[in-house]
């Protein structure tokens, strides 16, 4: 095994492990509070791009370190957007405003 192959093992362990830490935190908290969707989306695309650039398509280090990590990045994005969506202050204000406007009409109809 060459030094380059051994050096490839480190990111193959660190990148997915670091990403799984974020995923586990989100799932345990059942919240995406503090999660930057744009950052994780960019990480996902960067991991795909570096996999293609490295041209090491069959090596497990590249598959785990880049492709698997990209998949986890996109799972984090999907969970943040669709499962554990956090209401922003603007969303909360709009929701309260729509309730305020709907409630008087409902009372007037009775």
N, CA, C and O atoms as a GROMACS GRO file, in nm:
protein
  440
    1UNK      N    1   0.086  -0.117   0.000
    1UNK     CA    2   0.000   0.000   0.000
    1UNK      C    3   0.091   0.124   0.000
    1UNK      O    4   0.185   0.134   0.079
    2UNK      N    5   0.061   0.217  -0.089
    2UNK     CA    6   0.143   0.338  -0.102
    2UNK      C    7   0.101   0.442   0.003
    2UNK      O    8  -0.004   0.431   0.066
    3UNK      N    9   0.186   0.543   0.017
    3UNK     CA   10   0.156   0.652   0.110
    3UNK      C   11   0.027   0.725   0.067
    3UNK      O   12  -0.053   0.763   0.152
    4UNK      N   13   0.008   0.743  -0.064
    4UNK     CA   14  -0.112   0.810  -0.115
    4UNK      C   15  -0.238   0.732  -0.081
    4UNK      O   16  -0.341   0.791  -0.047
    5UNK      N   17  -0.230   0.600  -0.089
    5UNK     CA   18  -0.346   0.518  -0.054
    5UNK      C   19  -0.377   0.525   0.095
    5UNK      O   20  -0.492   0.533   0.136
    6UNK      N   21  -0.271   0.522   0.173
    6UNK     CA   22  -0.290   0.534   0.318
    6UNK      C   23  -0.347   0.672   0.353
    6UNK      O   24  -0.436   0.683   0.437
    7UNK      N   25  -0.295   0.776   0.287
    7UNK     CA   26  -0.345   0.912   0.310
    7UNK      C   27  -0.491   0.925   0.268
    7UNK      O   28  -0.563   1.008   0.323
    8UNK      N   29  -0.535   0.846   0.173
    8UNK     CA   30  -0.674   0.849   0.129
    8UNK      C   31  -0.770   0.788   0.229
    8UNK      O   32  -0.890   0.813   0.223
    9UNK      N   33  -0.718   0.709   0.321
    9UNK     CA   34  -0.804   0.646   0.422
    9UNK      C   35  -0.854   0.750   0.523
    9UNK      O   36  -0.969   0.740   0.568
   10UNK      N   37  -0.773   0.847   0.558
   10UNK     CA   38  -0.812   0.947   0.658
   10UNK      C   39  -0.938   1.023   0.617
   10UNK      O   40  -1.034   1.026   0.695
   11UNK      N   41  -0.945   1.086   0.497
   11UNK     CA   42  -1.069   1.154   0.461
   11UNK      C   43  -1.186   1.058   0.440
   11UNK      O   44  -1.302   1.096   0.456
   12UNK      N   45  -1.156   0.934   0.403
   12UNK     CA   46  -1.263   0.836   0.386
   12UNK      C   47  -1.330   0.804   0.519
   12UNK      O   48  -1.443   0.756   0.522
   13UNK      N   49  -1.261   0.829   0.628
   13UNK     CA   50  -1.318   0.807   0.762
   13UNK      C   51  -1.371   0.938   0.819
   13UNK      O   52  -1.482   0.943   0.873
   14UNK      N   53  -1.292   1.044   0.808
   14UNK     CA   54  -1.326   1.172   0.872
   14UNK      C   55  -1.447   1.239   0.806
   14UNK      O   56  -1.538   1.283   0.877
   15UNK      N   57  -1.452   1.248   0.674
   15UNK     CA   58  -1.560   1.319   0.607
   15UNK      C   59  -1.697   1.259   0.637
   15UNK      O   60  -1.788   1.332   0.678
   16UNK      N   61  -1.717   1.128   0.619
   16UNK     CA   62  -1.849   1.073   0.652
   16UNK      C   63  -1.879   1.082   0.801
   16UNK      O   64  -1.994   1.107   0.840
   17UNK      N   65  -1.779   1.061   0.886
   17UNK     CA   66  -1.802   1.067   1.030
   17UNK      C   67  -1.847   1.207   1.072
   17UNK      O   68  -1.941   1.221   1.150
   18UNK      N   69  -1.781   1.309   1.021
   18UNK     CA   70  -1.818   1.447   1.056
   18UNK      C   71  -1.959   1.479   1.006
   18UNK      O   72  -2.034   1.550   1.073
   19UNK      N   73  -1.994   1.429   0.891
   19UNK     CA   74  -2.126   1.454   0.834
   19UNK      C   75  -2.233   1.378   0.911
   19UNK      O   76  -2.342   1.431   0.934
   20UNK      N   77  -2.203   1.257   0.952
   20UNK     CA   78  -2.298   1.177   1.030
   20UNK      C   79  -2.324   1.243   1.165
   20UNK      O   80  -2.435   1.233   1.217
   21UNK      N   81  -2.225   1.309   1.222
   21UNK     CA   82  -2.244   1.380   1.349
   21UNK      C   83  -2.356   1.483   1.334
   21UNK      O   84  -2.443   1.493   1.420
   22UNK      N   85  -2.355   1.560   1.225
   22UNK     CA   86  -2.460   1.660   1.200
   22UNK      C   87  -2.595   1.592   1.180
   22UNK      O   88  -2.696   1.638   1.235
   23UNK      N   89  -2.597   1.485   1.104
   23UNK     CA   90  -2.722   1.414   1.077
   23UNK      C   91  -2.782   1.358   1.206
   23UNK      O   92  -2.902   1.372   1.228
   24UNK      N   93  -2.700   1.298   1.289
   24UNK     CA   94  -2.747   1.242   1.417
   24UNK      C   95  -2.800   1.353   1.508
   24UNK      O   96  -2.903   1.336   1.573
   25UNK      N   97  -2.730   1.466   1.511
   25UNK     CA   98  -2.776   1.579   1.593
   25UNK      C   99  -2.914   1.627   1.549
   25UNK      O  100  -3.000   1.654   1.632
   26UNK      N  101  -2.934   1.636   1.418
   26UNK     CA  102  -3.064   1.680   1.366
   26UNK      C  103  -3.175   1.582   1.402
   26UNK      O  104  -3.282   1.622   1.445
   27UNK      N  105  -3.148   1.455   1.384
   27UNK     CA  106  -3.250   1.353   1.410
   27UNK      C  107  -3.283   1.346   1.558
   27UNK      O  108  -3.400   1.337   1.595
   28UNK      N  109  -3.182   1.350   1.643
   28UNK     CA  110  -3.208   1.347   1.788
   28UNK      C  111  -3.284   1.469   1.835
   28UNK      O  112  -3.376   1.458   1.917
   29UNK      N  113  -3.248   1.586   1.784
   29UNK     CA  114  -3.315   1.710   1.824
   29UNK      C  115  -3.448   1.729   1.752
   29UNK      O  116  -3.531   1.809   1.794
   30UNK      N  117  -3.468   1.655   1.646
   30UNK     CA  118  -3.587   1.670   1.561
   30UNK      C  119  -3.605   1.815   1.519
   30UNK      O  120  -3.715   1.869   1.519
   31UNK      N  121  -3.493   1.875   1.484
   31UNK     CA  122  -3.492   2.016   1.446
   31UNK      C  123  -3.374   2.043   1.355
   31UNK      O  124  -3.267   1.982   1.367
   32UNK      N  125  -3.395   2.137   1.264
   32UNK     CA  126  -3.288   2.182   1.176
   32UNK      C  127  -3.236   2.318   1.219
   32UNK      O  128  -3.171   2.388   1.141
   33UNK      N  129  -3.265   2.356   1.341
   33UNK     CA  130  -3.220   2.486   1.391
   33UNK      C  131  -3.067   2.492   1.385
   33UNK      O  132  -2.998   2.402   1.433
   34UNK      N  133  -3.016   2.598   1.327
   34UNK     CA  134  -2.872   2.616   1.316
   34UNK      C  135  -2.809   2.545   1.199
   34UNK      O  136  -2.687   2.555   1.180
   35UNK      N  137  -2.886   2.474   1.120
   35UNK     CA  138  -2.832   2.402   1.004
   35UNK      C  139  -2.844   2.490   0.880
   35UNK      O  140  -2.953   2.537   0.847
   36UNK      N  141  -2.733   2.513   0.813
   36UNK     CA  142  -2.733   2.593   0.691
   36UNK      C  143  -2.756   2.501   0.571
   36UNK      O  144  -2.668   2.424   0.533
   37UNK      N  145  -2.874   2.510   0.514
   37UNK     CA  146  -2.907   2.428   0.398
   37UNK      C  147  -2.811   2.456   0.283
   37UNK      O  148  -2.766   2.364   0.215
   38UNK      N  149  -2.782   2.583   0.260
   38UNK     CA  150  -2.692   2.619   0.150
   38UNK      C  151  -2.554   2.557   0.168
   38UNK      O  152  -2.494   2.508   0.072
   39UNK      N  153  -2.504   2.558   0.290
   39UNK     CA  154  -2.371   2.500   0.316
   39UNK      C  155  -2.369   2.351   0.287
   39UNK      O  156  -2.279   2.303   0.218
   40UNK      N  157  -2.467   2.278   0.338
   40UNK     CA  158  -2.469   2.134   0.317
   40UNK      C  159  -2.496   2.098   0.171
   40UNK      O  160  -2.446   1.997   0.122
   41UNK      N  161  -2.574   2.179   0.102
   41UNK     CA  162  -2.596   2.157  -0.040
   41UNK      C  163  -2.466   2.176  -0.118
   41UNK      O  164  -2.433   2.097  -0.206
   42UNK      N  165  -2.392   2.282  -0.084
   42UNK     CA  166  -2.263   2.306  -0.149
   42UNK      C  167  -2.162   2.196  -0.117
   42UNK      O  168  -2.086   2.154  -0.204
   43UNK      N  169  -2.161   2.150   0.008
   43UNK     CA  170  -2.073   2.037   0.043
   43UNK      C  171  -2.106   1.915  -0.043
   43UNK      O  172  -2.015   1.846  -0.091
   44UNK      N  173  -2.233   1.888  -0.063
   44UNK     CA  174  -2.274   1.773  -0.144
   44UNK      C  175  -2.223   1.784  -0.287
   44UNK      O  176  -2.167   1.688  -0.341
   45UNK      N  177  -2.243   1.901  -0.348
   45UNK     CA  178  -2.195   1.920  -0.485
   45UNK      C  179  -2.042   1.917  -0.492
   45UNK      O  180  -1.985   1.866  -0.588
   46UNK      N  181  -1.976   1.971  -0.391
   46UNK     CA  182  -1.829   1.969  -0.388
   46UNK      C  183  -1.777   1.826  -0.377
   46UNK      O  184  -1.679   1.790  -0.442
   47UNK      N  185  -1.842   1.744  -0.296
   47UNK     CA  186  -1.800   1.604  -0.285
   47UNK      C  187  -1.819   1.529  -0.415
   47UNK      O  188  -1.735   1.447  -0.452
   48UNK      N  189  -1.928   1.555  -0.485
   48UNK     CA  190  -1.948   1.491  -0.616
   48UNK      C  191  -1.841   1.538  -0.715
   48UNK      O  192  -1.787   1.458  -0.791
   49UNK      N  193  -1.813   1.667  -0.714
   49UNK     CA  194  -1.714   1.721  -0.808
   49UNK      C  195  -1.575   1.666  -0.781
   49UNK      O  196  -1.502   1.633  -0.875
   50UNK      N  197  -1.536   1.656  -0.655
   50UNK     CA  198  -1.402   1.606  -0.625
   50UNK      C  199  -1.391   1.457  -0.657
   50UNK      O  200  -1.283   1.409  -0.693
   51UNK      N  201  -1.501   1.384  -0.644
   51UNK     CA  202  -1.501   1.242  -0.683
   51UNK      C  203  -1.473   1.230  -0.833
   51UNK      O  204  -1.392   1.147  -0.876
   52UNK      N  205  -1.540   1.313  -0.911
   52UNK     CA  206  -1.519   1.310  -1.056
   52UNK      C  207  -1.377   1.356  -1.090
   52UNK      O  208  -1.310   1.295  -1.174
   53UNK      N  209  -1.332   1.461  -1.026
   53UNK     CA  210  -1.200   1.517  -1.053
   53UNK      C  211  -1.088   1.418  -1.018
   53UNK      O  212  -0.989   1.408  -1.090
   54UNK      N  213  -1.104   1.347  -0.908
   54UNK     CA  214  -0.999   1.256  -0.862
   54UNK      C  215  -0.982   1.134  -0.952
   54UNK      O  216  -0.875   1.073  -0.954
   55UNK      N  217  -1.084   1.098  -1.027
   55UNK     CA  218  -1.081   0.984  -1.119
   55UNK      C  219  -1.040   0.854  -1.051
   55UNK      O  220  -0.969   0.773  -1.110
   56UNK      N  221  -1.084   0.836  -0.931
   56UNK     CA  222  -1.056   0.711  -0.857
   56UNK      C  223  -1.190   0.642  -0.830
   56UNK      O  224  -1.229   0.621  -0.715
   57UNK      N  225  -1.259   0.610  -0.937
   57UNK     CA  226  -1.398   0.567  -0.931
   57UNK      C  227  -1.421   0.435  -0.860
   57UNK      O  228  -1.530   0.412  -0.807
   58UNK      N  229  -1.323   0.348  -0.858
   58UNK     CA  230  -1.344   0.216  -0.799
   58UNK      C  231  -1.279   0.198  -0.663
   58UNK      O  232  -1.297   0.094  -0.599
   59UNK      N  233  -1.206   0.297  -0.617
   59UNK     CA  234  -1.139   0.284  -0.487
   59UNK      C  235  -1.238   0.313  -0.375
   59UNK      O  236  -1.311   0.412  -0.379
   60UNK      N  237  -1.238   0.227  -0.274
   60UNK     CA  238  -1.335   0.242  -0.166
   60UNK      C  239  -1.318   0.374  -0.092
   60UNK      O  240  -1.415   0.430  -0.042
   61UNK      N  241  -1.193   0.423  -0.084
   61UNK     CA  242  -1.170   0.550  -0.016
   61UNK      C  243  -1.244   0.664  -0.085
   61UNK      O  244  -1.302   0.750  -0.018
   62UNK      N  245  -1.244   0.665  -0.216
   62UNK     CA  246  -1.314   0.769  -0.292
   62UNK      C  247  -1.465   0.750  -0.282
   62UNK      O  248  -1.539   0.847  -0.268
   63UNK      N  249  -1.510   0.628  -0.288
   63UNK     CA  250  -1.654   0.600  -0.282
   63UNK      C  251  -1.709   0.640  -0.146
   63UNK      O  252  -1.812   0.707  -0.137
   64UNK      N  253  -1.642   0.599  -0.040
   64UNK     CA  254  -1.690   0.630   0.095
   64UNK      C  255  -1.666   0.776   0.129
   64UNK      O  256  -1.756   0.845   0.178
   65UNK      N  257  -1.546   0.824   0.103
   65UNK     CA  258  -1.509   0.959   0.143
   65UNK      C  259  -1.578   1.069   0.065
   65UNK      O  260  -1.598   1.178   0.117
   66UNK      N  261  -1.614   1.041  -0.060
   66UNK     CA  262  -1.674   1.145  -0.143
   66UNK      C  263  -1.820   1.117  -0.176
   66UNK      O  264  -1.907   1.201  -0.149
   67UNK      N  265  -1.848   1.001  -0.234
   67UNK     CA  266  -1.986   0.973  -0.276
   67UNK      C  267  -2.079   0.951  -0.157
   67UNK      O  268  -2.187   1.010  -0.150
   68UNK      N  269  -2.038   0.867  -0.064
   68UNK     CA  270  -2.122   0.842   0.054
   68UNK      C  271  -2.144   0.970   0.133
   68UNK      O  272  -2.254   0.996   0.181
   69UNK      N  273  -2.039   1.050   0.146
   69UNK     CA  274  -2.052   1.177   0.217
   69UNK      C  275  -2.147   1.270   0.143
   69UNK      O  276  -2.226   1.341   0.207
   70UNK      N  277  -2.142   1.273   0.010
   70UNK     CA  278  -2.234   1.356  -0.068
   70UNK      C  279  -2.379   1.312  -0.044
   70UNK      O  280  -2.468   1.395  -0.032
   71UNK      N  281  -2.401   1.182  -0.039
   71UNK     CA  282  -2.536   1.132  -0.013
   71UNK      C  283  -2.585   1.180   0.124
   71UNK      O  284  -2.698   1.225   0.137
   72UNK      N  285  -2.500   1.171   0.224
   72UNK     CA  286  -2.538   1.216   0.359
   72UNK      C  287  -2.562   1.368   0.358
   72UNK      O  288  -2.655   1.416   0.423
   73UNK      N  289  -2.480   1.443   0.285
   73UNK     CA  290  -2.500   1.588   0.273
   73UNK      C  291  -2.641   1.617   0.219
   73UNK      O  292  -2.712   1.702   0.272
   74UNK      N  293  -2.680   1.547   0.114
   74UNK     CA  294  -2.810   1.570   0.054
   74UNK      C  295  -2.925   1.522   0.143
   74UNK      O  296  -3.034   1.578   0.139
   75UNK      N  297  -2.901   1.419   0.224
   75UNK     CA  298  -3.002   1.376   0.322
   75UNK      C  299  -3.022   1.486   0.426
   75UNK      O  300  -3.135   1.514   0.465
   76UNK      N  301  -2.914   1.547   0.471
   76UNK     CA  302  -2.924   1.658   0.567
   76UNK      C  303  -3.006   1.772   0.506
   76UNK      O  304  -3.092   1.829   0.573
   77UNK      N  305  -2.979   1.805   0.381
   77UNK     CA  306  -3.054   1.912   0.313
   77UNK      C  307  -3.202   1.876   0.306
   77UNK      O  308  -3.287   1.959   0.337
   78UNK      N  309  -3.232   1.754   0.266
   78UNK     CA  310  -3.372   1.712   0.254
   78UNK      C  311  -3.443   1.716   0.389
   78UNK      O  312  -3.556   1.764   0.398
   79UNK      N  313  -3.378   1.667   0.492
   79UNK     CA  314  -3.439   1.670   0.625
   79UNK      C  315  -3.459   1.813   0.673
   79UNK      O  316  -3.562   1.845   0.733
   80UNK      N  317  -3.362   1.898   0.648
   80UNK     CA  318  -3.373   2.038   0.691
   80UNK      C  319  -3.486   2.109   0.619
   80UNK      O  320  -3.556   2.192   0.678
   81UNK      N  321  -3.505   2.077   0.492
   81UNK     CA  322  -3.609   2.145   0.415
   81UNK      C  323  -3.748   2.088   0.435
   81UNK      O  324  -3.846   2.163   0.440
   82UNK      N  325  -3.759   1.956   0.448
   82UNK     CA  326  -3.891   1.894   0.443
   82UNK      C  327  -3.935   1.826   0.572
   82UNK      O  328  -4.056   1.811   0.593
   83UNK      N  329  -3.845   1.786   0.656
   83UNK     CA  330  -3.884   1.712   0.777
   83UNK      C  331  -3.874   1.797   0.902
   83UNK      O  332  -3.970   1.804   0.980
   84UNK      N  333  -3.762   1.862   0.922
   84UNK     CA  334  -3.738   1.938   1.045
   84UNK      C  335  -3.730   2.087   1.016
   84UNK      O  336  -3.647   2.158   1.073
   85UNK      N  337  -3.816   2.134   0.931
   85UNK     CA  338  -3.814   2.275   0.891
   85UNK      C  339  -3.838   2.365   1.011
   85UNK      O  340  -3.930   2.342   1.091
   86UNK      N  341  -3.756   2.466   1.022
   86UNK     CA  342  -3.768   2.560   1.132
   86UNK      C  343  -3.837   2.685   1.080
   86UNK      O  344  -3.800   2.739   0.976
   87UNK      N  345  -3.939   2.730   1.154
   87UNK     CA  346  -4.010   2.851   1.114
   87UNK      C  347  -3.918   2.972   1.134
   87UNK      O  348  -3.857   2.988   1.240
   88UNK      N  349  -3.910   3.052   1.033
   88UNK     CA  350  -3.831   3.175   1.044
   88UNK      C  351  -3.919   3.284   1.102
   88UNK      O  352  -4.041   3.272   1.099
   89UNK      N  353  -3.860   3.390   1.154
   89UNK     CA  354  -3.942   3.499   1.207
   89UNK      C  355  -4.040   3.555   1.104
   89UNK      O  356  -4.152   3.592   1.139
   90UNK      N  357  -3.998   3.562   0.977
   90UNK     CA  358  -4.087   3.612   0.873
   90UNK      C  359  -4.206   3.519   0.855
   90UNK      O  360  -4.319   3.566   0.841
   91UNK      N  361  -4.182   3.388   0.857
   91UNK     CA  362  -4.289   3.291   0.844
   91UNK      C  363  -4.386   3.303   0.960
   91UNK      O  364  -4.508   3.298   0.941
   92UNK      N  365  -4.334   3.318   1.081
   92UNK     CA  366  -4.420   3.330   1.198
   92UNK      C  367  -4.505   3.456   1.192
   92UNK      O  368  -4.623   3.453   1.227
   93UNK      N  369  -4.447   3.568   1.147
   93UNK     CA  370  -4.522   3.693   1.136
   93UNK      C  371  -4.633   3.678   1.033
   93UNK      O  372  -4.746   3.722   1.056
   94UNK      N  373  -4.602   3.616   0.920
   94UNK     CA  374  -4.705   3.595   0.817
   94UNK      C  375  -4.815   3.504   0.868
   94UNK      O  376  -4.933   3.530   0.841
   95UNK      N  377  -4.780   3.400   0.941
   95UNK     CA  378  -4.881   3.308   0.995
   95UNK      C  379  -4.971   3.380   1.094
   95UNK      O  380  -5.093   3.362   1.090
   96UNK      N  381  -4.914   3.461   1.181
   96UNK     CA  382  -4.994   3.536   1.279
   96UNK      C  383  -5.081   3.639   1.208
   96UNK      O  384  -5.196   3.659   1.247
   97UNK      N  385  -5.028   3.702   1.107
   97UNK     CA  386  -5.105   3.803   1.034
   97UNK      C  387  -5.223   3.739   0.962
   97UNK      O  388  -5.333   3.795   0.960
   98UNK      N  389  -5.203   3.622   0.903
   98UNK     CA  390  -5.313   3.557   0.832
   98UNK      C  391  -5.421   3.511   0.930
   98UNK      O  392  -5.539   3.516   0.897
   99UNK      N  393  -5.382   3.468   1.050
   99UNK     CA  394  -5.480   3.429   1.152
   99UNK      C  395  -5.556   3.553   1.197
   99UNK      O  396  -5.678   3.546   1.217
  100UNK      N  397  -5.487   3.663   1.214
  100UNK     CA  398  -5.553   3.787   1.259
  100UNK      C  399  -5.655   3.834   1.157
  100UNK      O  400  -5.760   3.886   1.195
  101UNK      N  401  -5.625   3.817   1.029
  101UNK     CA  402  -5.718   3.861   0.926
  101UNK      C  403  -5.832   3.763   0.906
  101UNK      O  404  -5.942   3.804   0.868
  102UNK      N  405  -5.808   3.636   0.930
  102UNK     CA  406  -5.911   3.535   0.910
  102UNK      C  407  -6.008   3.533   1.026
  102UNK      O  408  -6.129   3.517   1.006
  103UNK      N  409  -5.959   3.548   1.147
  103UNK     CA  410  -6.043   3.536   1.265
  103UNK      C  411  -6.160   3.635   1.265
  103UNK      O  412  -6.272   3.592   1.292
  104UNK      N  413  -6.142   3.765   1.238
  104UNK     CA  414  -6.257   3.856   1.241
  104UNK      C  415  -6.364   3.819   1.139
  104UNK      O  416  -6.483   3.834   1.167
  105UNK      N  417  -6.325   3.772   1.023
  105UNK     CA  418  -6.424   3.732   0.922
  105UNK      C  419  -6.505   3.613   0.970
  105UNK      O  420  -6.626   3.607   0.950
  106UNK      N  421  -6.438   3.519   1.035
  106UNK     CA  422  -6.508   3.401   1.085
  106UNK      C  423  -6.608   3.440   1.193
  106UNK      O  424  -6.718   3.384   1.198
  107UNK      N  425  -6.572   3.535   1.278
  107UNK     CA  426  -6.663   3.579   1.385
  107UNK      C  427  -6.780   3.659   1.324
  107UNK      O  428  -6.892   3.648   1.373
  108UNK      N  429  -6.756   3.735   1.222
  108UNK     CA  430  -6.862   3.816   1.161
  108UNK      C  431  -6.966   3.731   1.092
  108UNK      O  432  -7.082   3.771   1.082
  109UNK      N  433  -6.927   3.614   1.046
  109UNK     CA  434  -7.021   3.527   0.976
  109UNK      C  435  -7.121   3.463   1.071
  109UNK      O  436  -7.228   3.421   1.027
  110UNK      N  437  -7.091   3.453   1.198
  110UNK     CA  438  -7.182   3.387   1.293
  110UNK      C  439  -7.285   3.479   1.341
  110UNK      O  440  -7.369   3.441   1.421
   0.00000   0.00000   0.00000
